[in-house]
Amino acid sequence: TLAGIVMIVGAPSLAGQMTGVVLVLSGCLCWAFGQILVRRLGDALSGFQLTAWIGMLAAPQMFIASILFEGDPWPALQAAPASAWITVAYLGIVMTVIGYSAWYFVLARYPVPLVMPVLLLLPVSTILGAVTFLGERPDAWVLVGGAVVITGVGVVVIDPEAMRKKMHDDMDRGKSPS
């Protein structure tokens, strides 16, 4: 699975962008440590509660950082078109509240080794989004890397022993394997 990620990241179209790649990988490492901490909190708080607390703690920091790096936010907020507000609402409600609440719910209830490999599908889904919404055309190297990632996640997540047992149970009951 990691080999597929390396293939996607090492694609010729990303040559000369190693700073960005290093920053993304560093962010992934920080996020992984955060998920370990969230896993521990999952016994005491629901996914929605975790998301709410994280948002409440992050909002003031992000507001201060925005003022420091971008200056006065009010002119930009007043000039923002409706499409920008719709995008913010979508990202805030659907992607953050619903998405992270569901993620934290799953993370609290299932073993980490079973759940985490699914995240390796994010680069693949990002590429699919870029193709669908931005009209980008990935090269063969990126497509092969995506296939390697999907295969790797399948190998890690799908328990071959459980599948074999289900197949034998189905065959014993006269059903065709599904």
C-alpha positions in Angstrom: 0.0 0.0 0.0 2.8 2.4 0.9 4.4 1.4 -2.5 1.3 2.8 -4.2 1.4 6.0 -2.3 5.1 6.3 -3.2 4.2 5.7 -6.9 1.6 8.4 -6.8 3.8 10.9 -5.0 6.8 10.0 -7.1 5.0 10.6 -10.3 6.9 12.7 -12.8 4.2 15.3 -12.7 5.2 16.0 -9.1 8.9 16.4 -9.8 10.3 19.5 -8.3 7.5 19.8 -5.7 9.3 17.9 -2.9 8.7 20.7 -0.4 4.9 20.2 -0.8 5.3 16.4 -0.6 7.3 16.7 2.6 4.8 19.0 4.1 1.9 16.7 3.2 3.7 13.7 4.7 4.6 15.6 7.8 0.9 16.6 8.2 0.0 12.9 7.8 2.4 12.0 10.6 0.9 14.7 12.9 -2.6 13.6 12.0 -1.8 10.0 12.8 -0.5 10.9 16.3 -3.7 13.0 16.8 -5.9 10.0 15.8 -4.1 7.9 18.5 -5.1 10.5 21.0 -8.6 10.7 19.7 -8.9 6.9 19.9 -8.3 7.2 23.6 -10.9 9.9 24.0 -13.4 7.9 22.0 -14.5 5.9 25.1 -15.5 9.0 27.0 -16.9 11.2 24.2 -19.1 10.6 21.1 -17.8 11.4 17.6 -20.0 14.5 17.5 -18.7 15.7 20.9 -15.1 15.2 19.8 -15.7 17.2 16.6 -17.4 20.0 18.6 -14.6 20.2 21.1 -11.9 20.2 18.4 -13.8 22.9 16.5 -14.2 25.1 19.6 -10.6 24.8 20.5 -9.3 25.3 16.9 -11.6 28.3 15.9 -9.9 30.9 18.1 -6.4 29.8 17.0 -7.4 29.9 13.3 -9.1 33.3 13.7 -5.9 34.8 15.2 -3.7 33.1 12.6 -6.0 34.5 9.9 -5.6 38.1 11.2 -1.9 37.7 11.6 -1.3 36.4 8.1 -4.1 38.0 6.1 -4.9 41.2 7.9 -8.4 42.5 8.4 -10.9 39.8 7.5 -14.1 41.9 7.3 -13.7 43.3 3.7 -13.1 39.8 2.4 -16.1 38.4 4.3 -18.4 41.2 3.1 -17.2 40.8 -0.5 -17.5 37.0 -0.6 -20.0 35.7 -3.1 -22.8 33.3 -2.3 -20.9 30.4 -3.8 -18.1 31.0 -1.2 -20.6 30.8 1.6 -22.2 27.7 0.2 -18.7 26.1 0.0 -17.9 27.1 3.6 -21.2 25.7 4.8 -20.6 22.4 2.9 -17.1 22.1 4.2 -18.2 23.0 7.8 -21.3 20.8 8.0 -20.9 17.9 5.6 -17.2 17.4 5.5 -16.3 18.4 9.1 -19.3 17.8 11.4 -20.8 14.7 9.6 -17.5 13.3 8.2 -15.4 13.6 11.3 -18.2 12.6 13.7 -18.6 9.4 11.6 -14.9 8.8 11.5 -14.5 9.3 15.3 -17.4 6.9 15.8 -15.8 4.2 13.7 -12.3 4.8 15.3 -13.7 4.4 18.8 -15.4 1.1 18.0 -13.1 -0.8 15.7 -9.5 -1.8 16.0 -7.1 0.8 14.7 -5.2 -1.7 12.4 -8.5 -2.4 10.7 -9.7 1.2 10.3 -6.5 3.1 9.5 -5.6 1.4 6.2 -8.8 2.7 4.7 -7.4 6.2 5.0 -4.8 5.2 2.4 -7.7 5.4 -0.1 -7.7 9.2 0.3 -5.1 9.9 -2.3 -7.0 7.7 -4.7 -10.3 9.4 -4.0 -8.6 12.8 -4.4 -7.3 11.8 -7.8 -10.8 10.6 -8.8 -12.2 14.0 -7.6 -9.5 15.9 -9.6 -10.5 13.8 -12.7 -14.2 14.3 -12.2 -14.4 17.9 -11.1 -11.2 19.5 -12.5 -10.8 17.6 -15.7 -7.3 16.5 -14.8 -5.8 13.5 -16.6 -3.5 11.3 -14.4 -0.7 9.5 -16.1 -0.2 5.7 -16.1 2.2 5.9 -13.2 -0.5 7.5 -11.0 -3.1 5.0 -12.1 -0.9 2.1 -11.3 -0.1 3.6 -7.9 -3.8 4.0 -7.2 -4.4 0.3 -8.1 -1.5 -0.7 -5.8 -3.0 1.3 -3.0 -6.5 -0.2 -3.5 -5.1 -3.7 -3.6 -2.9 -3.1 -0.5 -5.9 -1.8 1.5 -8.0 -4.8 0.4 -5.3 -7.2 1.5 -4.9 -5.6 4.9 -8.6 -5.0 5.6 -10.2 -8.1 4.2 -9.6 -11.0 6.5 -8.9 -14.0 4.2 -9.6 -16.5 7.0 -13.0 -15.0 7.6 -13.8 -14.9 3.9 -12.7 -18.6 3.6 -15.0 -19.5 6.5 -17.9 -17.6 5.0 -17.4 -19.3 1.7 -17.3 -22.8 3.3 -20.4 -22.0 5.4 -22.3 -20.8 2.3 -21.2 -23.9 0.4 -22.4 -26.1 3.3 -25.8 -24.5 3.1 -26.0 -25.0 -0.6 -25.5 -21.3 -1.5 -23.1 -20.1 -4.1 -20.1 -18.2 -2.7 -20.7 -14.4 -2.6 
